[in-house]
Amino acid sequence: MKKDKIVSYSILIVGILCLGLGIFLTVNSQRNTLDKEEGSTNPPIEEVDDKEENEQASGTMDPTEEVSTPSPVPPSNPTPSNSPQPSKSPVPSTSPTPSIEETSDAQVIAYFEQEDAYIETVKNSKDTSIMNRLKSGFITIVDFLFYEKPIKGYTFKQLTETAKLKVVKLALTIDAKIDQYFPGYKDQIKKGYDNIKSKLVTLYLNVTSTVCEKVGSTTCNQAKEDFQNMKDSFGLTFDFLKDIGSSITGSIKDWYESFREKNS
């Protein structure tokens, strides 16, 4: 009887253990199933590498990692390397502005030269209009040299001494050509224009005197040499040179007296 109780108790204990084990296994299986379902709906949380966190915090990156560099932006209008480069425009040189004296000299001398050239083109003409044109031009020259009437807006006094010499010499040339090509023509001009040659020679010598005093020996000697040539070209006789002697003034007077004696 006692042995039967022991067997019964043993069976009961084994049953209880089996029942507990079954319950445990069932609960554990259900738990694993729930874990799997949660893992499929929620993505796994990635662990951040401690090294990466430290690099981000310090602002540095691993040198082995690739760093992207922005590409340079090409110019809007690239010029081919083999295309000719436009040449720079030359800077215009600034020429000095002519002075009033240079302008007056040039314009007045040009007028006298044009008058001289005109006589050559109409020489020996009998045309009345040409004769009137010569008369008008000659009067303009005389008024300019002796009566301060302007030519091209300038008077004789406004010229440099060198320019004065040149225009007086041109006036003598014009006078000689008129006498040669149109004999007796000046007789038609009103009183005051007679004996103009002697007046022109006297003026030339007096201007030469000023040149010798103020300009320099080179221009002075050239003026004296030109006068010697004019004597031969314009037929200045001894009597003519003697008559104008009293009108010569300044430093040129002694030279002129010597010149006249040598050519007497």
SVG drawing of the C-alpha trace seen along z (x, -y; Angstrom):
<svg xmlns="http://www.w3.org/2000/svg" viewBox="-2 -160 86 162">
<polyline fill="none" stroke="black" stroke-width="0.4" points="0.0,0.0 2.8,-2.3 4.6,-1.4 1.5,-2.4 1.4,-5.8 5.1,-6.4 4.4,-5.5 1.4,-7.7 3.3,-10.6 6.1,-10.0 3.7,-10.0 2.1,-13.2 5.4,-15.0 6.5,-13.9 3.2,-15.1 3.5,-18.4 7.1,-18.8 5.9,-17.9 3.0,-20.3 5.4,-23.1 7.8,-22.3 5.1,-22.4 3.8,-25.7 7.3,-27.2 7.9,-26.0 4.6,-27.4 5.2,-30.8 8.7,-30.9 7.5,-30.0 4.9,-32.7 7.5,-35.2 9.9,-34.4 7.0,-34.8 6.2,-38.2 9.9,-39.3 10.1,-38.2 7.0,-40.2 8.3,-43.3 11.6,-42.9 9.9,-42.8 7.9,-46.0 10.6,-48.2 14.0,-48.6 17.0,-47.9 18.7,-50.8 22.2,-51.3 24.9,-51.8 27.0,-54.8 30.7,-54.1 32.5,-55.9 35.2,-56.9 32.7,-58.6 31.0,-60.4 34.4,-61.7 35.3,-62.9 32.0,-64.7 32.3,-66.4 35.9,-67.5 35.0,-68.6 37.6,-66.3 37.2,-63.3 39.2,-60.2 41.8,-61.0 41.1,-57.6 37.5,-58.6 36.7,-60.3 36.0,-64.0 34.0,-65.5 35.5,-68.7 33.3,-71.1 34.2,-71.3 35.4,-74.8 32.8,-76.8 34.0,-77.5 34.0,-81.2 30.9,-82.3 32.8,-83.1 36.0,-81.0 38.6,-82.1 40.4,-79.3 44.1,-79.2 45.0,-79.2 42.7,-82.1 44.4,-85.4 44.2,-87.9 42.7,-91.3 45.4,-93.9 45.2,-96.8 44.3,-100.1 47.3,-102.4 47.1,-105.3 47.0,-108.4 49.9,-110.6 49.1,-114.1 50.8,-116.6 51.5,-120.0 49.0,-122.8 50.6,-125.4 51.2,-128.7 49.6,-131.9 52.9,-133.0 53.3,-129.7 49.8,-129.8 50.1,-133.4 53.4,-132.8 52.2,-129.7 48.9,-131.3 50.4,-134.6 53.4,-132.9 51.0,-130.5 49.0,-133.5 52.2,-135.2 53.3,-131.9 49.9,-131.4 50.0,-135.0 53.5,-134.3 52.3,-131.0 49.2,-132.7 51.2,-135.2 53.1,-132.4 49.9,-130.8 48.5,-134.0 51.7,-135.6 51.4,-137.7 47.6,-137.4 45.5,-140.3 42.3,-139.2 40.8,-142.2 39.5,-140.1 43.0,-138.7 44.5,-142.2 42.0,-143.3 42.8,-140.3 46.5,-141.2 45.8,-144.8 43.7,-143.7 46.2,-141.2 49.1,-143.7 47.2,-146.3 46.4,-143.8 50.2,-143.0 51.2,-146.6 48.5,-147.5 49.6,-144.5 53.3,-145.4 53.0,-149.2 49.5,-150.1 48.9,-147.2 45.9,-145.8 45.4,-142.1 45.9,-139.0 44.1,-135.9 43.3,-137.8 46.9,-138.7 49.0,-141.9 52.6,-142.2 53.6,-143.2 52.3,-139.8 54.7,-137.8 58.1,-136.6 61.1,-138.4 62.1,-135.4 58.6,-135.2 58.7,-139.0 61.9,-138.5 60.3,-135.7 57.1,-137.6 59.0,-140.8 61.3,-138.7 58.2,-137.1 56.7,-140.6 59.8,-141.7 59.6,-138.6 55.9,-139.3 56.8,-142.9 59.5,-141.9 57.3,-139.4 54.6,-142.0 57.1,-144.3 58.4,-141.5 55.1,-140.0 52.9,-143.1 55.0,-146.2 53.6,-149.5 50.8,-147.8 51.7,-149.5 51.2,-152.9 47.5,-152.1 47.6,-151.9 46.7,-155.0 49.2,-157.3 51.0,-155.9 52.0,-152.7 54.7,-154.2 58.3,-153.5 57.2,-150.4 60.4,-148.5 62.6,-150.9 60.1,-150.7 60.2,-146.9 64.0,-146.8 64.3,-149.3 61.8,-147.3 63.8,-144.1 67.0,-145.6 65.4,-147.1 63.9,-143.8 67.3,-142.2 68.8,-144.7 66.3,-143.5 67.1,-139.9 70.8,-140.4 70.2,-142.0 67.6,-139.6 67.5,-136.3 71.1,-135.2 74.1,-135.3 73.0,-132.3 69.7,-133.9 71.4,-137.3 74.1,-136.1 71.5,-134.2 69.5,-137.4 72.5,-139.3 73.4,-136.6 69.8,-136.6 70.0,-140.4 73.1,-139.9 71.1,-137.4 68.1,-139.8 70.4,-142.6 71.3,-140.5 67.8,-138.9 65.8,-142.1 68.3,-144.4 69.1,-146.7 71.4,-149.3 73.9,-151.5 71.7,-154.5 68.9,-152.6 71.0,-151.4 72.3,-154.9 68.8,-156.4 67.6,-154.1 70.7,-154.4 69.3,-157.2 66.3,-155.1 68.3,-152.2 68.4,-152.2 69.8,-150.1 72.9,-147.8 72.4,-146.9 73.2,-150.5 77.0,-150.1 76.8,-146.7 74.7,-148.2 77.0,-151.2 79.9,-148.7 77.8,-146.6 76.8,-149.5 80.5,-150.7 81.6,-147.2 78.8,-147.1 79.3,-150.6"/>
</svg>
